[in-house]
Each structure stands twice: as structure tokens, then as C-alpha cells.
Amino acid sequence: MTSPEPAESRPQTRTQTRTQGRTAQTATLAEIAREAGVSAPTVSKVLNGRADVAPATRARVEGLLRAHGYRRRRAEATRSPLIDLVFHELESAWAMEVIRGVENVARDAGLSVVLSESAGRLTPGRTWADQVAARRPHGVVLVLSGLDASQRALLTSRSIPFVVMDPAGDPGADVPSIGATNWQGGLAATRHLVELGHRRISAITGPSQMMCSRARIDGYRAALETAGLPVDPTLIADGDFHHEAGYRRGLELLRRPDRPTAVFAGNDLQALGLYEAARELGLRIPEDLSVVGFDDLPVAPLVGPPLTTVRQPLTEMAEAAARLVLDLGREEGTPAATRVELATSLVVRSSTGAPVAGS
């Protein structure tokens, strides 16, 4: 027979927190236990992510913790030597650059990295949140993902900080995030093609629900409009940031009788798919078609011809996200949310050139 788990050490009086200009009362665990009709050790189990709590009881206690705005004090939160790194998809060289950055910071801090994938969803499943609560890592870095309200409340109540890297949508003013200057990158890529003399410039987008994708295409449009060129919606093809989309959309664009002379591919993987489409149709790069990517993956200078692209500092972004989440974990109270954007830069190689006269 096992001995009952001791309740967390805690003050038995109410504490006061300042919320939206008024003083709110924050309940102790004992008071939450009485209101939920359970023991204090049961509330402690829920806080610690223990599995041996009935689902209905867990939901009732979680609801009360959220309603009372309960947060574990940093001193109460015994953390595991881990950083949780969450991807919506984990399948490309892009992800490897991010992993490298988080690993660099984790290694220096004596921590390990736990990888998770949300199978293409832009928020992880509920099971993931429970697992993180049980692991009690130093922090969570989410890549092209986000958290719903209940997941945020769950991590906040355990004092587990989180940072979103390259957020898919608007993460909200209270969510720390690390991004890149995607609009400026799209502008620079397209302006480069305009300055070479191209007038029929296509673009292959990323997923429409992703903020970085929308920003890059907005930069593309801005460059055309600034140059006095029309934005032809039939020259903008929907993509998804994968190689196959670059290939399929590339075939569609390049088979047109009035095909573009240049394409901003949205990212490097789609640019490589576009290379394949151009080869299949007997088009030479850059003589018949100029191509610009985005990301500057390690493969970009190695393909033939080496790819002109916009460098997104993925490793540095990941390092910044990991450092920020560790900094947040060291602070008492509720730190101010931080939004950081790292600069992008155009890297000109051999996949772009002036259009052939008369094309």
C-alpha cells in the first residue's frame, strides 16, 4: 500500500494579484480542493500532470484553476532538464536548422530537447499538453504552431513558459514570439527580379493561414506596385511550402502561352520543385527562367544552378526563441510579452539573370 502523496507546500491564506486595474483574489490549493470536492493531494496530482486522476475530476479541477488564475510559484515548480520543441510538421531541412539552433542553446544550459510533431495541425493535441505538464520542462518552443486557451492556461498554471517561433497566425499581444522580416524578404526578392528587367513575375505562395506566407506575398505585391507593374492574380499560384507544390504549380505556370520569365517561389523547397518542372519542359535557368527562393537552406548553394534566395536566419531564430523561453523561466511574476523579428537578406547566386530579349 502506497502512502498518500503529500500536498504541495503552499500558503494557507489568499494572495492578491493585480488584474486589469483591480485587485483579484487567488485561491489556495486547499480552497480549490474544497470547491472541487476533492482532496488537496488530488489537486496537486492534476497540477503535476499525474495520470491517476479521473478525466471528469481532472476537468473540474482544471476549470477551477483557470477560473482562479492559479499559478505555481517558480520555487514550487521542480523542472526537468528539458526544452520541449514542437513542430506542426517535422520533415524537411528547414526543421533541421531549427533543431540545431535550439540544441545549441540547450546544450550550453545543460538541457536536453524533446521533439514533438502535431501532424500538420497548427495547435498540438490535448494529450500533448498533459504530457508536457507531467514532464515539467524548463520551457516550450512552438514552431509554426500555437496554443489554444486551455493549453495556455494549463502551462501558465504550472509556470511553464512558452515562446512561438515563426507564428502561423497572430499569436496575440501577450504571447512571446520570434519571427523574421518576411514582408521585407518578399519585397527584396521581387525587387531584384524587377531590377533585372523582368515584367512577368509569378509567385508561388505558402499556406494561406500562415502569417509568414501572407507577409511574403504582400511584399511581392508591394514591389510590383512600387515599380508601376500590374499585380496579375493569375500569376499567383497557391502552394504549401513543399517540393511537390513547387513542381505542380511550376508546370501550370510554365505551360502557359504567356508564361512568366521569373518566379518568386515562396520558399526554397518550392523553388527546387520549380527547378524540376523547368527541366521537364526543357527550360534553362536562368536563361529562360529566373527563380528566387526563401530560407537559404544548406542545399541552396549546392543545386545547379546555385539558388538565389532570401536568407531567413533559421538557426539564429531558434537560438533566440530558446534563450527567450529560458529567460522567461528565470523571471518571477508575469514578464512582458516580447515580439522579436530578425532581419532577412537577399543572397544573389546564379538562378537569376536578365530576361532574354523579346521574351
N, C-alpha and C positions, 0 to 999 in steps of 0.2 A: 504494500500500500504506500503510495507516494504521499509525501507531506504536502499540504496546500502551499501554492505559490504565494510568497509574501507580496503584499500590495506595495506599489511604488512609494518611496519616501516622498512626502508631499506636505504642504502646509494645510492645516485643517480650517483655515479661515479663507474667506473670499479675498481675491486680489482684484485690483481695479485696473482697467485698461482704458485708454483714451480712444474712442471710435467716433469719427465724423463729428467732432466738436462736442461730444457729450461723454460722460463717464458711464461705462458699461460694467456690469458685474460679471466676473468669470468664475464659474463654479469649480469647486474642488472635485477630485475623482470620487470622493465619498458621496458628495451631493449628487453627482451624475449617476452613481450606482443606485442611490435611493430612488431617484426619479425613474430609472430604467427598471427597477425591481430586481436587481441582480447584486452580487457581491462586488466589493472593490477589487478583489483579485480578478474577477471576470472582466471588469473594465480594463484592468492592466493587461490582460491577455489580448483584448481587442487592440489596444494601443501598440502592443508588441508584435501584432500580426500573427499571433498563435492560431493554429488551425483547429484546436479543440474547443471551438465555440460554435453553437448552433447558428445557422445563417440568419434566422429571424432575430436572435439575440444580438448578433453582430450588427445587423442593420439598425436595430433600435438604438444601440449604444453609439454607433457611428453618427446617427442623426442627432443625438443629443450633444455629442462632442462638437459637431459642426454648429449646432444652434447656439451653444455657449461660447464658440470661438476658442475652444481649449487648445493651447499649445504647450507641449512639453518644454520645460526649461532645458537649455543646452546641457547643463550639468547632469540632467536626468537621462539624456539620450546617449547610451553607450553605443558608439558607432562601430560598424565593421570596417576593416581596412579596404574599402571598395569604392569605386565610382561606377554607377550604372550608366551605360551608354546605349541609347535606344534609337534605332533606325526605323523608318517606315518601310524601307527595303534595304536589303544587305546583299548586293550582288555585283558591285562594279568597282573599278579602280578609284572612283570618286570616294566610295566608302572607305577604302584602304587609306587614303590620305587623311581622312577624319580620324580613323582609329589611331593612326600614327601620332597625330597631334595630342589626342587625349592620353595615349600611352606615355608620351614624353613627360607630361606633367605628373601623371600618376606615379611613374617610376621615381621621379625626383622627390615625391612626397611619401614614398614607401607604401604606395597603394597598388591594388590590382584593379583591372577593368572587367566588368561583367557586360557582355553584349546581349542585346535583345532586339528582336525584329517584330514589328506589328503587322506583318503580312500585307503591306500596302495601305493599311488604314492610317489616317492622319492622327488618330489617338490610340494609344495602347488599350488592350482589353482590361476588364476589371481584375482578372486573375493576376495580371502583371502588377497592378498596384498593390495587391495584397502581398505578393512575393517581395516587392521592394520594401514594404513596411516591415516584413519579417526579417529581411536582410539588414535593414538599418544602415545603408551605405553613408558615406560622407556627403554624397550628393548625386544628382541625376542630371545628365546632359541628354536632351532630346534633339534629334536631328530631323529637320523637315517634318516634325511632329508637334503635338501639343497635348494638353491635358484637359479633360472635361472638369466641371466644377467639383464633382465628388472626388475625383482623383487629386485635384489640387488641395482640397480640404484634408484628404487623408494624409498627404505628405506634409502639409503645413502643421497638422496636429502632432506629427511625430518629429517636427523640427528637422525635416529632411529637405534641404534646399534644392532647387532645380533651376536650370537655365535652358532656354531653347536656342539652338543654333540653326540659322537659316530658316526662320519660321515659315511654315506653309501659308498661314494667314496672319492677320493682325493678332499678335499674342496678347494684347491688352497692355494698358499703361503700367500695370502692377507686376508684369512678368519680365524678369531679366532676360535679355536676348542678345545674341551675337549674329551679325549679318555682314553682307558686303554691299558695295555700291553698284547694285545690279542695273539701275537705270543708267548710270554713267557708263557702265560697261557696254550696254546695248547701243548707247549713243556713239561711243568711240568706235565700236565695230562697224556700224553703218556709215559713220562719217568717213572712215578710212576707205570704204568702197566708193563712196561718192567722190572723194578726192582723187581716186584713181581714174575717174571718168565714167563709172557705171551709172546707168539711169534706170535700168530694170533690175531692181534688187528685191529678191524674195526673202522671206523669213520663215523658219520652222519653229513654232512655239514649243514651250513645255506645257505641262498640265495647267489648265485654266484656273484651277483652285489654288495654285501655288503663287504666293506673293512675289517670289523671285522671278518666276516666269512672266508674270504680268509686267513687272518693272522693266525687264529686258526688252519686251516688245514695245512698251511705251517709249523707251529710249530709241529704239529703231524708228518708230513713227516720228519722234521729235527731230531726229537727224534728217529725215526726208523732208519734213515740213520746213525746217530751217534752211535747207538747200533749195527750197522752192519746187520740190518734186512731189507729185501726187502720191498719196498712200492708196495703192490699189489693193482692196481686200482680197481679190482673187490670187494675189501673190503671197498671201499669208496662209500657211498650211498648219493645221493642228498637229502637234506632236506630243510626246510623253517623256522626253529626255532619254529614250532608249535607242540603241543602234537600229533596230528594226524600223522604228518610226522614221528615222533619217533616210533609210533605204526606200521605204514605200512612198513617203511624201516626196522624196527626191525624184523617183521615177515619174510621179504625177506632174511635177513642176517641169522637169526636163523634157518630157514628151510633148509639151505644149508647142504649137507652131510659133508662138511668140515667147519662147522660153526666156527665163531670166539669164542675165550674164553673170550674176553674182548671187550668193545666198548667205545670209546670216543664219547659221544652223541652230542657234539657241543654246547648244552645249557641245562638247567635244564628241560625245558618243553619237549624237545625231550627225555631226559632221563626218564621222567615219562611215556611217551608213550612207551618207550622200556621196562620199568617195566611191563606194561600191556601185551605186546607181549610175554615176557618171561613167565609170569604166564599162559597165554593162552596155551603155548606149554609145560607146566609142568617143566620149568627150574627154578632152585633156584638161587637166588642172595645172596651172591657171590659164593656159592659152584659150580654152573655150569656156571655162567657168572658174570664177574666183569663189573661194569658200573661207568663211570665218567661223570659228567655234567659240566656246566659252568654257572656262575652267582651267585650261592649261594643265591637263593631266600629264603624267610622265610619258605617255605614249605619243603625245602631240608632236614633239620634235623628231620622233623616230619613224613616222609614217612617210610614204612617198606620194607627193612632196610634203616636207615638214609643214605642219598646220599653223597658219596664222590664227591666233585665238586671243581671247581676253583672259588674263590671268586672274583667277579668283584664289586668294591665299588660303586654301582649304586647311592646310596643316596649322597655319597661324590662327585661323578662326577657331579651330578645335582646341588649340592650346589656350586661347583667350577664354573660351567657354569653360574649360576645365579649371583654369585658375580662378575664374569668377565664382564658380559654384563652391570651390574650397574657401574662398574669401567670405562668401555668404555664410558658410557653415561656422566660421570663426566668430561672427558678429552676434552679439546679444540683441534681442528685440527684433524688430522688423526693419531690415535695411531697405533703403530706397531702391526701387527698380532701376535697372541700368539697360540702356539700349546702345550698343556699340556697332558701328559699321566700319569694316576695314576696306581700304581702297582697292579697286580693281585697276588693271593696267593692260593696255594693248600690247601684244607681243607679235611683231610682224615677222613672218617667215616666208616660205615660198609658195603658199597656196593662193596668193592673191597677186594680181597684176592688172594692168590696164586692159580694157576690153579690145578685142580685135576690131579694127576699123570697119564700119558698116554693120556691126552686129547689134 
